Amino acid sequence: MKRLFLLLLCMVAAVDITTAQSDYYVMKVQSYQREAEYYQKKADGYRDNAEYYLKRAEKYQRDAAYYTKRGDLDRAKTYSRYAENEMDKYEIQLRYAAQADDKAAMYLRWAGIIIQMVSKRL
């Protein structure tokens, strides 16, 4: 009787352990997916900012051309410098977007690895 009770207790404990492990992996995959979504949204935001800076650079270039035609070279030079600064900001935002995309891909890759590992066990 004791032996049967111990055997039953061990079986229940084994089921609880495998359930706990699978719950852990499910939670880990979901966590990685959330992280990937977060970084993808950040990348989208960086791309939006880059677009904004590009439009500002184009406006400053138009202003520089306007002042060049009018003969106000100091002001044209100033607006050209503004345009260069906006282009630098544009490139920085694109670089940040690429880095965020890479992080999102990394988290998705990690989630895939866990899914493959768990599926091999089953």
MDAnalysis code that builds the backbone (N, CA, C; Angstrom):
import MDAnalysis as mda
import numpy as np

u = mda.Universe.empty(366, n_residues=122, atom_resindex=np.repeat(np.arange(122), 3), trajectory=True)
u.add_TopologyAttr("name", ["N", "CA", "C"] * 122)
u.add_TopologyAttr("resid", np.arange(1, 123))
u.add_TopologyAttr("resname", ["MET", "LYS", "ARG", "LEU", "PHE", "LEU", "LEU", "LEU", "LEU", "CYS", "MET", "VAL", "ALA", "ALA", "VAL", "ASP", "ILE", "THR", "THR", "ALA", "GLN", "SER", "ASP", "TYR", "TYR", "VAL", "MET", "LYS", "VAL", "GLN", "SER", "TYR", "GLN", "ARG", "GLU", "ALA", "GLU", "TYR", "TYR", "GLN", "LYS", "LYS", "ALA", "ASP", "GLY", "TYR", "ARG", "ASP", "ASN", "ALA", "GLU", "TYR", "TYR", "LEU", "LYS", "ARG", "ALA", "GLU", "LYS", "TYR", "GLN", "ARG", "ASP", "ALA", "ALA", "TYR", "TYR", "THR", "LYS", "ARG", "GLY", "ASP", "LEU", "ASP", "ARG", "ALA", "LYS", "THR", "TYR", "SER", "ARG", "TYR", "ALA", "GLU", "ASN", "GLU", "MET", "ASP", "LYS", "TYR", "GLU", "ILE", "GLN", "LEU", "ARG", "TYR", "ALA", "ALA", "GLN", "ALA", "ASP", "ASP", "LYS", "ALA", "ALA", "MET", "TYR", "LEU", "ARG", "TRP", "ALA", "GLY", "ILE", "ILE", "ILE", "GLN", "MET", "VAL", "SER", "LYS", "ARG", "LEU"])
u.atoms.positions = np.array([
    [0.822, -1.182, 0.000],
    [0.000, 0.000, 0.000],
    [0.874, 1.256, 0.000],
    [1.930, 1.236, 0.850],
    [2.823, 2.378, 0.882],
    [3.523, 2.549, -0.461],
    [3.890, 1.423, -1.056],
    [4.576, 1.461, -2.331],
    [3.684, 2.069, -3.404],
    [2.427, 1.687, -3.445],
    [1.472, 2.223, -4.413],
    [1.279, 3.723, -4.179],
    [1.172, 4.106, -2.919],
    [1.009, 5.515, -2.591],
    [2.236, 6.324, -3.026],
    [3.450, 5.804, -2.776],
    [4.675, 6.498, -3.190],
    [4.781, 6.577, -4.709],
    [4.404, 5.509, -5.393],
    [4.419, 5.505, -6.850],
    [3.450, 6.546, -7.402],
    [2.273, 6.623, -6.845],
    [1.270, 7.607, -7.260],
    [1.753, 9.026, -6.976],
    [2.370, 9.220, -5.827],
    [2.908, 10.529, -5.464],
    [4.017, 10.955, -6.423],
    [4.899, 10.027, -6.791],
    [5.976, 10.328, -7.747],
    [5.423, 10.677, -9.119],
    [4.382, 9.978, -9.550],
    [3.779, 10.265, -10.853],
    [3.159, 11.659, -10.865],
    [2.471, 12.009, -9.805],
    [1.864, 13.344, -9.717],
    [2.957, 14.405, -9.708],
    [4.041, 14.180, -8.985],
    [5.146, 15.142, -8.930],
    [5.796, 15.286, -10.304],
    [5.945, 14.185, -11.027],
    [6.542, 14.235, -12.368],
    [5.670, 15.036, -13.314],
    [4.360, 14.849, -13.239],
    [3.438, 15.604, -14.089],
    [3.510, 17.086, -13.745],
    [3.573, 17.397, -12.449],
    [3.668, 18.795, -12.028],
    [4.962, 19.437, -12.527],
    [6.058, 18.691, -12.487],
    [7.342, 19.234, -12.940],
    [7.303, 19.511, -14.434],
    [6.807, 18.577, -15.241],
    [6.757, 18.798, -16.692],
    [5.791, 19.915, -17.032],
    [4.691, 20.009, -16.306],
    [3.750, 21.097, -16.546],
    [4.391, 22.429, -16.191],
    [5.101, 22.460, -15.086],
    [5.770, 23.694, -14.673],
    [6.836, 24.095, -15.685],
    [7.581, 23.108, -16.198],
    [8.599, 23.412, -17.192],
    [7.975, 23.940, -18.473],
    [6.888, 23.311, -18.926],
    [6.265, 23.767, -20.162],
    [5.649, 25.149, -19.969],
    [5.088, 25.402, -18.770],
    [4.569, 26.739, -18.488],
    [5.695, 27.767, -18.518],
    [6.832, 27.396, -17.988],
    [7.986, 28.303, -17.996],
    [8.383, 28.643, -19.426],
    [8.454, 27.621, -20.275],
    [8.862, 27.854, -21.660],
    [7.820, 28.668, -22.418],
    [6.568, 28.424, -22.148],
    [5.512, 29.209, -22.794],
    [5.639, 30.674, -22.378],
    [5.834, 30.888, -21.088],
    [5.983, 32.261, -20.597],
    [7.241, 32.920, -21.176],
    [8.301, 32.157, -21.322],
    [9.550, 32.694, -21.866],
    [9.363, 33.081, -23.336],
    [8.704, 32.228, -24.109],
    [8.445, 32.533, -25.519],
    [7.573, 33.777, -25.634],
    [6.537, 33.855, -24.800],
    [5.667, 35.030, -24.836],
    [6.446, 36.288, -24.456],
    [7.342, 36.164, -23.503],
    [8.169, 37.301, -23.100],
    [9.053, 37.760, -24.259],
    [9.668, 36.825, -24.950],
    [10.510, 37.167, -26.094],
    [9.680, 37.801, -27.211],
    [8.478, 37.313, -27.420],
    [7.623, 37.895, -28.447],
    [7.242, 39.335, -28.089],
    [6.957, 39.570, -26.812],
    [6.639, 40.943, -26.385],
    [7.841, 41.866, -26.583],
    [9.015, 41.378, -26.243],
    [10.228, 42.177, -26.436],
    [10.431, 42.495, -27.920],
    [10.197, 41.504, -28.770],
    [10.343, 41.720, -30.213],
    [9.357, 42.773, -30.705],
    [8.117, 42.705, -30.230],
    [7.123, 43.709, -30.616],
    [7.536, 45.099, -30.134],
    [8.054, 45.171, -28.926],
    [8.499, 46.450, -28.372],
    [9.581, 47.068, -29.252],
    [10.584, 46.273, -29.595],
    [11.675, 46.808, -30.408],
    [11.225, 47.115, -31.830],
    [10.252, 46.374, -32.342],
    [9.740, 46.674, -33.669],
    [9.002, 48.013, -33.660],
    [8.248, 48.266, -32.589],
    [7.564, 49.564, -32.470],
    [8.572, 50.695, -32.325],
    [9.646, 50.448, -31.585],
    [10.692, 51.463, -31.462],
    [11.327, 51.741, -32.827],
    [11.551, 50.704, -33.604],
    [12.138, 50.883, -34.935],
    [11.205, 51.705, -35.818],
    [9.906, 51.428, -35.732],
    [8.940, 52.209, -36.502],
    [8.967, 53.681, -36.088],
    [9.071, 53.923, -34.788],
    [9.166, 55.301, -34.291],
    [10.419, 55.995, -34.793],
    [11.530, 55.279, -34.790],
    [12.772, 55.863, -35.300],
    [12.651, 56.190, -36.784],
    [11.998, 55.315, -37.538],
    [11.812, 55.591, -38.969],
    [10.911, 56.812, -39.181],
    [9.890, 56.957, -38.346],
    [9.034, 58.145, -38.428],
    [9.836, 59.410, -38.138],
    [10.683, 59.345, -37.107],
    [11.534, 60.492, -36.796],
    [12.486, 60.801, -37.945],
    [13.026, 59.762, -38.563],
    [13.944, 59.951, -39.688],
    [13.230, 60.659, -40.839],
    [12.006, 60.259, -41.096],
    [11.227, 60.898, -42.162],
    [11.011, 62.384, -41.847],
    [10.726, 62.683, -40.595],
    [10.546, 64.069, -40.168],
    [11.817, 64.882, -40.412],
    [12.970, 64.329, -40.012],
    [14.228, 65.051, -40.202],
    [14.565, 65.219, -41.683],
    [14.216, 64.236, -42.492],
    [14.457, 64.352, -43.929],
    [13.627, 65.486, -44.532],
    [12.378, 65.587, -44.124],
    [11.526, 66.677, -44.630],
    [12.063, 68.037, -44.199],
    [12.541, 68.123, -42.961],
    [13.111, 69.389, -42.490],
    [14.376, 69.731, -43.275],
    [15.187, 68.723, -43.570],
    [16.403, 68.970, -44.347],
    [16.043, 69.482, -45.742],
    [15.024, 68.882, -46.349],
    [14.597, 69.341, -47.678],
    [14.118, 70.788, -47.618],
    [13.370, 71.140, -46.571],
    [12.887, 72.521, -46.418],
    [14.058, 73.484, -46.269],
    [15.040, 73.119, -45.452],
    [16.195, 73.988, -45.271],
    [16.996, 74.124, -46.567],
    [17.054, 73.060, -47.359],
    [17.748, 73.148, -48.641],
    [17.012, 74.095, -49.589],
    [15.687, 74.035, -49.584],
    [14.906, 74.972, -50.415],
    [15.134, 76.410, -49.952],
    [15.145, 76.592, -48.627],
    [15.394, 77.932, -48.096],
    [16.787, 78.426, -48.489],
    [17.779, 77.551, -48.432],
    [19.140, 77.930, -48.816],
    [19.184, 78.326, -50.290],
    [18.494, 77.575, -51.125],
    [18.454, 77.913, -52.551],
    [17.772, 79.258, -52.770],
    [16.710, 79.518, -52.036],
    [15.982, 80.782, -52.154],
    [16.890, 81.953, -51.798],
    [17.594, 81.838, -50.681],
    [18.462, 82.938, -50.250],
    [19.692, 83.080, -51.138],
    [20.119, 81.987, -51.755],
    [21.218, 82.069, -52.707],
    [20.791, 82.881, -53.921],
    [19.585, 82.628, -54.408],
    [19.063, 83.382, -55.559],
    [18.912, 84.866, -55.231],
    [18.559, 85.151, -53.992],
    [18.381, 86.553, -53.588],
    [19.710, 87.237, -53.292],
    [20.780, 86.470, -53.212],
    [22.092, 87.053, -52.982],
    [22.478, 87.166, -51.516],
    [21.652, 86.633, -50.625],
    [21.963, 86.667, -49.184],
    [22.745, 85.395, -48.840],
    [24.051, 85.433, -49.089],
    [24.877, 84.233, -48.969],
    [25.088, 83.790, -47.527],
    [25.103, 84.747, -46.598],
    [25.255, 84.362, -45.185],
    [24.063, 83.535, -44.718],
    [22.886, 84.003, -45.064],
    [21.681, 83.267, -44.659],
    [21.592, 81.935, -45.398],
    [22.001, 81.914, -46.665],
    [22.002, 80.667, -47.438],
    [22.952, 79.652, -46.805],
    [24.104, 80.144, -46.357],
    [25.083, 79.273, -45.706],
    [24.515, 78.706, -44.403],
    [23.826, 79.548, -43.661],
    [23.214, 79.109, -42.401],
    [22.191, 78.010, -42.663],
    [21.334, 78.218, -43.661],
    [20.313, 77.203, -43.956],
    [20.932, 75.925, -44.515],
    [22.034, 76.043, -45.220],
    [22.739, 74.844, -45.694],
    [23.274, 74.052, -44.509],
    [23.786, 74.760, -43.522],
    [24.292, 74.087, -42.319],
    [23.141, 73.413, -41.564],
    [21.992, 74.106, -41.491],
    [20.819, 73.501, -40.857],
    [20.420, 72.214, -41.578],
    [20.468, 72.262, -42.908],
    [20.096, 71.079, -43.700],
    [21.060, 69.925, -43.430],
    [22.340, 70.224, -43.325],
    [23.326, 69.181, -43.021],
    [23.075, 68.572, -41.646],
    [22.762, 69.416, -40.679],
    [22.478, 68.911, -39.332],
    [21.243, 68.002, -39.338],
    [20.235, 68.381, -40.068],
    [19.023, 67.555, -40.150],
    [19.314, 66.232, -40.848],
    [20.188, 66.247, -41.844],
    [20.559, 64.997, -42.519],
    [21.339, 64.084, -41.565],
    [22.166, 64.679, -40.726],
    [22.877, 63.877, -39.722],
    [21.881, 63.217, -38.770],
    [20.893, 63.980, -38.321],
    [19.864, 63.430, -37.435],
    [19.082, 62.334, -38.141],
    [18.815, 62.526, -39.430],
    [18.112, 61.527, -40.240],
    [18.895, 60.209, -40.251],
    [20.187, 60.293, -40.509],
    [21.022, 59.091, -40.564],
    [21.105, 58.402, -39.203],
    [21.175, 59.188, -38.142],
    [21.226, 58.620, -36.796],
    [19.943, 57.844, -36.503],
    [18.803, 58.417, -36.849],
    [17.528, 57.750, -36.606],
    [17.427, 56.454, -37.407],
    [17.929, 56.469, -38.641],
    [17.925, 55.231, -39.437],
    [18.825, 54.168, -38.813],
    [19.955, 54.592, -38.260],
    [20.847, 53.648, -37.591],
    [20.173, 53.058, -36.346],
    [19.493, 53.903, -35.573],
    [18.763, 53.416, -34.401],
    [17.662, 52.436, -34.817],
    [16.985, 52.731, -35.920],
    [15.928, 51.839, -36.405],
    [16.507, 50.477, -36.787],
    [17.658, 50.488, -37.441],
    [18.293, 49.223, -37.831],
    [18.702, 48.420, -36.593],
    [19.210, 49.112, -35.575],
    [19.592, 48.415, -34.348],
    [18.367, 47.818, -33.646],
    [17.267, 48.564, -33.622],
    [16.040, 48.055, -32.996],
    [15.493, 46.869, -33.790],
    [15.582, 46.933, -35.126],
    [15.159, 45.795, -35.948],
    [15.998, 44.562, -35.638],
    [17.290, 44.760, -35.463],
    [18.175, 43.641, -35.133],
    [17.813, 43.020, -33.783],
    [17.504, 43.861, -32.814],
    [17.119, 43.339, -31.501],
    [15.806, 42.569, -31.586],
    [14.852, 43.090, -32.357],
    [13.579, 42.393, -32.516],
    [13.804, 41.028, -33.161],
    [14.648, 40.984, -34.177],
    [14.951, 39.711, -34.837],
    [15.644, 38.748, -33.883],
    [16.511, 39.279, -33.026],
    [17.214, 38.440, -32.055],
    [16.213, 37.787, -31.095],
    [15.266, 38.570, -30.573],
    [14.285, 38.014, -29.644],
    [13.382, 36.994, -30.334],
    [13.021, 37.251, -31.583],
    [12.213, 36.266, -32.312],
    [13.011, 34.985, -32.556],
    [14.291, 35.138, -32.829],
    [15.150, 33.963, -33.025],
    [15.226, 33.153, -31.732],
    [15.372, 33.834, -30.599],
    [15.417, 33.138, -29.318],
    [14.105, 32.411, -29.036],
    [12.999, 33.048, -29.350],
    [11.697, 32.400, -29.147],
    [11.602, 31.149, -30.022],
    [12.087, 31.240, -31.255],
    [12.068, 30.090, -32.151],
    [12.930, 28.944, -31.641],
    [14.061, 29.284, -31.062],
    [14.945, 28.252, -30.505],
    [14.244, 27.514, -29.375],
    [13.569, 28.245, -28.512],
    [12.852, 27.599, -27.404],
    [11.730, 26.723, -27.938],
    [11.012, 27.211, -28.936],
    [9.914, 26.414, -29.506],
    [10.455, 25.123, -30.105],
    [11.580, 25.208, -30.835],
    [12.187, 24.000, -31.405],
    [12.649, 23.056, -30.312],
    [13.243, 23.593, -29.259],
    [13.731, 22.753, -28.168],
    [12.579, 22.004, -27.500],
    [11.492, 22.710, -27.254],
    [10.343, 22.075, -26.590],
    [9.684, 21.060, -27.513],
    [9.581, 21.376, -28.793],
    [8.925, 20.455, -29.721],
    [9.734, 19.168, -29.890],
    [11.060, 19.237, -29.765],
    [11.885, 18.035, -29.847],
    [11.668, 17.129, -28.635],
    [11.375, 17.736, -27.511],
    [11.130, 16.951, -26.291],
    [9.803, 16.216, -26.362],
    [8.860, 16.805, -27.093],
    [7.534, 16.165, -27.148],
    [7.508, 15.095, -28.158],
])
